[in-house]
């Protein structure tokens, strides 16, 4: 009788221990990790490809929102254009800008044209779903293949964590 009680307690503790570890592993699996965010971006991109080139911007926009939210930032999407004489809106603190370039255009050529036209150079990200180019403080900081999730993660971190007041 005592042996059966000991055996029952052993199995109860064992099942609780194993069950809690399985629960923790499952919970970690569904946590919003960078790899999971980027995997979701690739899935959304594949689905959006059925709807034309304009729809390809939305998955990257969602990915930017996820990264900004993770680091406590708010994104303000505006039409990116060469600077005008209009005073900036004091309510919108712009720390970074993003522009999606045509899928069929040469990214480097298009970025050079935009820079010559007077686009901002402080913290701007250009992408065309295949490659991405990050310009910070007037310098091309990163030029990556967006199929490499680790490089894409590093690029997005540089973009959202950019501090214009930080000295190199």
DRENPA-3360 file (N, C-alpha, C; in nm, 2 decimals, always signed):
BEGIN
1 = XXXXXXXX = +0.08/-0.12/+0.00/+0.00/+0.00/+0.00/+0.09/+0.13/+0.00 ~ +0.19/+0.13/+0.09/+0.28/+0.24/+0.09/+0.36/+0.25/-0.04 ~ +0.39/+0.14/-0.10/+0.46/+0.14/-0.22/+0.38/+0.20/-0.33 ~ +0.25/+0.17/-0.33/+0.16/+0.23/-0.44/+0.14/+0.38/-0.42 ~ +0.14/+0.43/-0.29/+0.13/+0.57/-0.26/+0.26/+0.64/-0.31 ~ +0.37/+0.58/-0.28/+0.50/+0.64/-0.32/+0.50/+0.65/-0.48 ~ +0.46/+0.54/-0.54/+0.46/+0.53/-0.68/+0.37/+0.64/-0.74 ~ +0.25/+0.66/-0.69/+0.15/+0.75/-0.73/+0.21/+0.90/-0.72;
9 = XXXXXXXX = +0.27/+0.93/-0.60/+0.33/+1.06/-0.58/+0.44/+1.08/-0.68 ~ +0.52/+0.98/-0.70/+0.63/+1.00/-0.80/+0.58/+1.03/-0.94 ~ +0.48/+0.96/-0.98/+0.43/+0.98/-1.12/+0.35/+1.12/-1.12 ~ +0.29/+1.16/-1.02/+0.22/+1.29/-1.02/+0.33/+1.40/-1.03 ~ +0.44/+1.39/-0.95/+0.54/+1.49/-0.96/+0.61/+1.49/-1.09 ~ +0.63/+1.37/-1.15/+0.69/+1.36/-1.28/+0.61/+1.42/-1.39 ~ +0.48/+1.39/-1.38/+0.39/+1.45/-1.49/+0.38/+1.60/-1.47 ~ +0.37/+1.65/-1.35/+0.37/+1.80/-1.33/+0.49/+1.86/-1.38;
17 = XXXXXXXX = +0.61/+1.80/-1.35/+0.74/+1.86/-1.40/+0.75/+1.86/-1.55 ~ +0.72/+1.74/-1.61/+0.73/+1.73/-1.76/+0.62/+1.83/-1.82 ~ +0.50/+1.83/-1.77/+0.40/+1.92/-1.82/+0.44/+2.06/-1.82 ~ +0.50/+2.11/-1.71/+0.54/+2.25/-1.69/+0.65/+2.28/-1.79 ~ +0.74/+2.19/-1.81/+0.85/+2.21/-1.91/+0.79/+2.22/-2.05 ~ +0.70/+2.13/-2.08/+0.64/+2.14/-2.22/+0.56/+2.27/-2.23 ~ +0.49/+2.31/-2.13/+0.42/+2.44/-2.14/+0.52/+2.56/-2.16 ~ +0.63/+2.56/-2.09/+0.72/+2.67/-2.10/+0.78/+2.66/-2.24;
25 = XXXXXXXX = +0.81/+2.55/-2.30/+0.87/+2.54/-2.43/+0.77/+2.58/-2.54 ~ +0.64/+2.55/-2.52/+0.54/+2.59/-2.61/+0.52/+2.74/-2.61 ~ +0.52/+2.80/-2.49/+0.51/+2.94/-2.47/+0.62/+3.02/-2.53 ~ +0.74/+2.96/-2.52/+0.86/+3.03/-2.58/+0.85/+3.02/-2.73 ~ +0.79/+2.91/-2.78/+0.78/+2.89/-2.93/+0.69/+3.00/-2.99 ~ +0.59/+3.04/-2.91/+0.49/+3.13/-2.97/+0.52/+3.28/-2.93 ~ +0.63/+3.30/-2.86/+0.68/+3.43/-2.83/+0.71/+3.50/-2.96 ~ +0.70/+3.63/-2.96/+0.72/+3.71/-3.08/+0.87/+3.74/-3.10;
33 = XXXXXXXX = +0.95/+3.64/-3.14/+1.09/+3.65/-3.15/+1.12/+3.72/-3.29 ~ +1.24/+3.77/-3.31/+1.28/+3.83/-3.44/+1.26/+3.73/-3.55 ~ +1.31/+3.61/-3.53/+1.30/+3.51/-3.63/+1.15/+3.48/-3.67 ~ +1.07/+3.48/-3.57/+0.92/+3.45/-3.59/+0.86/+3.57/-3.67 ~ +0.90/+3.69/-3.63/+0.85/+3.81/-3.70/+0.88/+3.81/-3.85 ~ +1.01/+3.78/-3.87/+1.06/+3.78/-4.01/+1.00/+3.66/-4.09 ~ +0.98/+3.55/-4.03/+0.91/+3.44/-4.09/+0.77/+3.48/-4.13 ~ +0.70/+3.55/-4.04/+0.57/+3.59/-4.07/+0.57/+3.69/-4.19;
41 = XXXXXXXX = +0.67/+3.78/-4.19/+0.69/+3.87/-4.30/+0.70/+3.80/-4.44 ~ +0.79/+3.69/-4.44/+0.81/+3.61/-4.56/+0.67/+3.55/-4.61 ~ +0.60/+3.50/-4.51/+0.47/+3.44/-4.54/+0.37/+3.54/-4.60 ~ +0.36/+3.66/-4.53/+0.28/+3.77/-4.58/+0.32/+3.81/-4.72 ~ +0.45/+3.82/-4.74/+0.50/+3.86/-4.87/+0.46/+3.76/-4.98 ~ +0.47/+3.64/-4.95/+0.43/+3.53/-5.05/+0.28/+3.55/-5.08 ~ +0.20/+3.57/-4.98/+0.06/+3.59/-5.01/+0.03/+3.71/-5.09 ~ +0.10/+3.82/-5.05/+0.08/+3.95/-5.12/+0.12/+3.95/-5.27;
49 = XXXXXXXX = +0.22/+3.86/-5.30/+0.27/+3.86/-5.44/+0.16/+3.82/-5.54 ~ +0.05/+3.76/-5.49/-0.07/+3.73/-5.58/-0.15/+3.85/-5.62 ~ -0.13/+3.96/-5.54/-0.21/+4.08/-5.57/-0.14/+4.20/-5.64 ~ -0.02/+4.18/-5.68/+0.05/+4.28/-5.75/+0.16/+4.35/-5.67 ~ +0.23/+4.44/-5.74/+0.35/+4.50/-5.68/+0.31/+4.60/-5.56 ~ +0.20/+4.67/-5.57/+0.16/+4.76/-5.47/+0.14/+4.69/-5.34 ~ +0.09/+4.57/-5.34/+0.06/+4.49/-5.22/+0.18/+4.44/-5.15 ~ +0.29/+4.45/-5.22/+0.42/+4.40/-5.15/+0.47/+4.49/-5.05;
57 = XXXXXXXX = +0.42/+4.61/-5.04/+0.47/+4.71/-4.94/+0.41/+4.68/-4.80 ~ +0.29/+4.62/-4.80/+0.22/+4.60/-4.67/+0.29/+4.51/-4.58 ~ +0.34/+4.39/-4.62/+0.41/+4.30/-4.53/+0.53/+4.37/-4.47 ~ +0.61/+4.45/-4.54/+0.73/+4.51/-4.48/+0.68/+4.62/-4.39 ~ +0.58/+4.69/-4.42/+0.52/+4.80/-4.33/+0.48/+4.73/-4.20 ~ +0.42/+4.61/-4.21/+0.38/+4.54/-4.08/+0.50/+4.50/-4.00 ~ +0.61/+4.46/-4.07/+0.73/+4.42/-4.00/+0.79/+4.54/-3.93 ~ +0.79/+4.65/-4.00/+0.84/+4.78/-3.94/+0.76/+4.81/-3.81;
65 = XXXXXXXX = +0.63/+4.80/-3.82/+0.55/+4.83/-3.71/+0.58/+4.74/-3.59 ~ +0.60/+4.61/-3.62/+0.64/+4.51/-3.52/+0.77/+4.55/-3.45 ~ +0.87/+4.59/-3.53/+1.00/+4.62/-3.47/+0.99/+4.75/-3.39 ~ +0.91/+4.85/-3.44/+0.90/+4.98/-3.37/+0.83/+4.96/-3.24 ~ +0.72/+4.88/-3.24/+0.65/+4.85/-3.12/+0.73/+4.78/-3.02 ~ +0.82/+4.69/-3.06/+0.91/+4.61/-2.97/+1.00/+4.71/-2.89 ~ +1.04/+4.82/-2.96/+1.14/+4.91/-2.90/+1.07/+5.04/-2.85 ~ +0.94/+5.03/-2.84/+0.87/+5.15/-2.78/+0.86/+5.27/-2.87;
73 = XXXXXXXX = +0.87/+5.25/-2.99/+0.86/+5.36/-3.09/+0.72/+5.36/-3.16 ~ +0.69/+5.48/-3.21/+0.56/+5.49/-3.29/+0.60/+5.53/-3.43 ~ +0.54/+5.46/-3.53/+0.57/+5.50/-3.67/+0.46/+5.59/-3.72 ~ +0.51/+5.69/-3.79/+0.42/+5.79/-3.86/+0.45/+5.77/-4.00 ~ +0.36/+5.71/-4.08/+0.38/+5.69/-4.22/+0.33/+5.82/-4.30 ~ +0.42/+5.87/-4.37/+0.39/+5.98/-4.46/+0.45/+5.95/-4.60 ~ +0.40/+6.03/-4.69/+0.45/+6.01/-4.83/+0.59/+6.07/-4.83 ~ +0.69/+5.99/-4.86/+0.83/+6.04/-4.86/+0.86/+6.12/-4.99;
81 = XXXXXXXX = +0.90/+6.24/-4.97/+0.93/+6.32/-5.09/+1.04/+6.42/-5.06 ~ +1.10/+6.48/-5.16/+1.21/+6.58/-5.13/+1.16/+6.69/-5.04 ~ +1.24/+6.75/-4.96/+1.20/+6.84/-4.86/+1.13/+6.97/-4.92 ~ +1.04/+7.02/-4.85/+0.97/+7.15/-4.89/+1.00/+7.26/-4.79 ~ +0.95/+7.38/-4.82/+0.97/+7.49/-4.73/+0.87/+7.49/-4.61 ~ +0.78/+7.39/-4.61/+0.68/+7.39/-4.51/+0.74/+7.35/-4.37 ~ +0.70/+7.42/-4.26/+0.76/+7.38/-4.13/+0.72/+7.24/-4.09 ~ +0.81/+7.17/-4.03/+0.77/+7.04/-3.98/+0.67/+7.04/-3.87;
89 = XXXXXXXX = +0.59/+6.93/-3.87/+0.49/+6.92/-3.76/+0.56/+6.88/-3.63 ~ +0.54/+6.97/-3.53/+0.61/+6.94/-3.40/+0.56/+6.82/-3.33 ~ +0.44/+6.77/-3.36/+0.38/+6.66/-3.29/+0.44/+6.53/-3.34 ~ +0.50/+6.53/-3.46/+0.56/+6.41/-3.52/+0.71/+6.41/-3.51 ~ +0.77/+6.33/-3.43/+0.91/+6.32/-3.41/+0.96/+6.21/-3.51 ~ +1.02/+6.25/-3.62/+1.06/+6.16/-3.72/+1.20/+6.11/-3.68 ~ +1.22/+5.98/-3.66/+1.35/+5.93/-3.63/+1.40/+5.84/-3.75 ~ +1.31/+5.80/-3.83/+1.35/+5.72/-3.95/+1.24/+5.73/-4.06;
97 = XXXXXXXX = +1.28/+5.71/-4.18/+1.19/+5.71/-4.29/+1.22/+5.58/-4.38 ~ +1.11/+5.54/-4.44/+1.12/+5.42/-4.53/+1.06/+5.44/-4.66 ~ +1.12/+5.39/-4.76/+1.06/+5.40/-4.90/+1.07/+5.27/-4.97 ~ +0.96/+5.22/-5.02/+0.97/+5.10/-5.10/+0.99/+5.14/-5.25 ~ +1.09/+5.08/-5.31/+1.13/+5.11/-5.45/+1.06/+5.00/-5.53 ~ +1.04/+5.03/-5.66/+0.98/+4.93/-5.75/+1.06/+4.81/-5.75 ~ +0.99/+4.70/-5.76/+1.06/+4.57/-5.76/+1.15/+4.55/-5.88 ~ +1.12/+4.62/-5.99/+1.19/+4.60/-6.12/+1.30/+4.71/-6.14;
105 = XXXXXXXX = +1.31/+4.80/-6.05/+1.41/+4.91/-6.06/+1.54/+4.86/-5.99 ~ +1.65/+4.92/-6.04/+1.78/+4.90/-5.98/+1.79/+4.99/-5.85 ~ +1.79/+4.92/-5.73/+1.78/+4.99/-5.60/+1.89/+5.09/-5.59 ~ +2.02/+5.06/-5.62/+2.13/+5.16/-5.60/+2.11/+5.28/-5.68 ~ +2.07/+5.26/-5.81/+2.04/+5.37/-5.90/+1.93/+5.46/-5.85 ~ +1.82/+5.40/-5.81/+1.71/+5.48/-5.76/+1.74/+5.55/-5.63 ~ +1.82/+5.49/-5.54/+1.86/+5.56/-5.42/+1.95/+5.68/-5.45 ~ +2.04/+5.66/-5.54/+2.13/+5.77/-5.58/+2.05/+5.89/-5.64;
113 = XXXXXXXX = +1.95/+5.86/-5.72/+1.86/+5.96/-5.78/+1.79/+6.04/-5.67 ~ +1.74/+5.96/-5.57/+1.66/+6.03/-5.46/+1.75/+6.11/-5.37 ~ +1.87/+6.07/-5.35/+1.97/+6.15/-5.27/+2.00/+6.28/-5.34 ~ +2.02/+6.27/-5.47/+2.05/+6.39/-5.55/+1.93/+6.48/-5.56 ~ +1.81/+6.43/-5.54/+1.69/+6.51/-5.54/+1.67/+6.58/-5.41 ~ +1.75/+6.54/-5.31/+1.73/+6.61/-5.18/+1.66/+6.53/-5.07 ~ +1.65/+6.40/-5.09/+1.58/+6.33/-4.99/+1.66/+6.33/-4.86 ~ +1.59/+6.31/-4.74/+1.66/+6.31/-4.61/+1.76/+6.21/-4.61;
121 = XXXXXXXX = +1.87/+6.23/-4.53/+1.98/+6.14/-4.52/+2.01/+6.10/-4.38 ~ +1.93/+6.14/-4.28/+1.96/+6.11/-4.15/+1.94/+5.96/-4.11 ~ +1.82/+5.90/-4.14/+1.80/+5.76/-4.11/+1.69/+5.72/-4.21 ~ +1.72/+5.66/-4.32/+1.63/+5.63/-4.42/+1.65/+5.49/-4.47 ~ +1.55/+5.41/-4.49/+1.56/+5.27/-4.53/+1.49/+5.26/-4.67 ~ +1.56/+5.21/-4.77/+1.50/+5.18/-4.90/+1.50/+5.03/-4.92 ~ +1.39/+4.98/-4.98/+1.38/+4.83/-5.00/+1.30/+4.81/-5.12 ~ +1.32/+4.69/-5.18/+1.24/+4.65/-5.30/+1.20/+4.50/-5.29;
129 = XXXXXXXX = +1.18/+4.45/-5.17/+1.15/+4.31/-5.13/+1.26/+4.21/-5.16 ~ +1.36/+4.25/-5.24/+1.48/+4.16/-5.26/+1.60/+4.21/-5.18 ~ +1.62/+4.34/-5.19/+1.74/+4.40/-5.12/+1.69/+4.52/-5.04 ~ +1.77/+4.56/-4.95/+1.74/+4.67/-4.86/+1.87/+4.75/-4.85 ~ +1.86/+4.88/-4.84/+1.97/+4.97/-4.82/+1.94/+5.07/-4.71 ~ +2.02/+5.08/-4.61/+2.00/+5.17/-4.50/+2.10/+5.29/-4.51 ~ +2.05/+5.41/-4.51/+2.14/+5.53/-4.51/+2.12/+5.60/-4.37 ~ +2.23/+5.62/-4.30/+2.23/+5.69/-4.18/+2.33/+5.80/-4.18;
137 = XXXXXXXX = +2.30/+5.92/-4.14/+2.39/+6.04/-4.14/+2.46/+6.06/-4.27 ~ +2.39/+6.03/-4.38/+2.44/+6.06/-4.51/+2.53/+5.94/-4.57 ~ +2.55/+5.84/-4.49/+2.64/+5.73/-4.53/+2.55/+5.60/-4.55 ~ +2.59/+5.52/-4.65/+2.52/+5.39/-4.67/+2.58/+5.30/-4.57 ~ +2.50/+5.26/-4.48/+2.54/+5.18/-4.36/+2.53/+5.03/-4.39 ~ +2.42/+4.99/-4.46/+2.40/+4.85/-4.49/+2.33/+4.83/-4.62 ~ +2.37/+4.73/-4.70/+2.31/+4.69/-4.82/+2.30/+4.54/-4.81 ~ +2.18/+4.49/-4.80/+2.16/+4.34/-4.77/+2.07/+4.27/-4.86;
145 = XXXXXXXX = +2.08/+4.14/-4.87/+1.98/+4.06/-4.93/+1.88/+4.03/-4.83 ~ +1.75/+4.06/-4.86/+1.64/+4.04/-4.76/+1.60/+3.90/-4.74 ~ +1.66/+3.80/-4.81/+1.63/+3.66/-4.79/+1.70/+3.61/-4.67 ~ +1.81/+3.68/-4.63/+1.89/+3.64/-4.51/+1.82/+3.70/-4.39 ~ +1.75/+3.62/-4.31/+1.67/+3.68/-4.20/+1.76/+3.74/-4.09 ~ +1.88/+3.69/-4.07/+1.97/+3.74/-3.97/+2.02/+3.88/-4.01 ~ +2.05/+3.90/-4.13/+2.10/+4.03/-4.18/+1.98/+4.13/-4.18 ~ +1.86/+4.08/-4.22/+1.74/+4.17/-4.21/+1.71/+4.21/-4.07;
153 = XXXXXXXX = +1.73/+4.12/-3.98/+1.70/+4.15/-3.84/+1.80/+4.26/-3.79 ~ +1.93/+4.25/-3.82/+2.03/+4.34/-3.78/+2.00/+4.48/-3.85 ~ +1.96/+4.48/-3.97/+1.93/+4.61/-4.04/+1.81/+4.68/-3.97 ~ +1.71/+4.60/-3.94/+1.59/+4.66/-3.88/+1.63/+4.71/-3.74 ~ +1.71/+4.64/-3.67/+1.76/+4.69/-3.54/+1.83/+4.83/-3.55 ~ +1.92/+4.83/-3.65/+1.99/+4.96/-3.67/+1.90/+5.07/-3.70 ~ +1.80/+5.04/-3.78/+1.70/+5.14/-3.82/+1.62/+5.19/-3.71 ~ +1.56/+5.10/-3.63/+1.47/+5.14/-3.52/+1.54/+5.19/-3.40;
161 = XXXXXXXX = +1.66/+5.15/-3.38/+1.74/+5.20/-3.26/+1.83/+5.32/-3.29 ~ +1.81/+5.38/-3.41/+1.90/+5.49/-3.45/+1.87/+5.61/-3.36 ~ +1.97/+5.67/-3.31/+1.97/+5.79/-3.22/+2.04/+5.90/-3.29 ~ +1.97/+6.00/-3.34/+2.04/+6.11/-3.42/+2.14/+6.19/-3.33 ~ +2.12/+6.18/-3.20/+2.21/+6.26/-3.11/+2.33/+6.19/-3.06 ~ +2.33/+6.06/-3.09/+2.45/+5.98/-3.05/+2.57/+6.00/-3.14 ~ +2.68/+6.02/-3.08/+2.81/+6.04/-3.16/+2.87/+5.91/-3.18 ~ +2.93/+5.89/-3.29/+3.00/+5.77/-3.32/+3.14/+5.77/-3.26;
% end
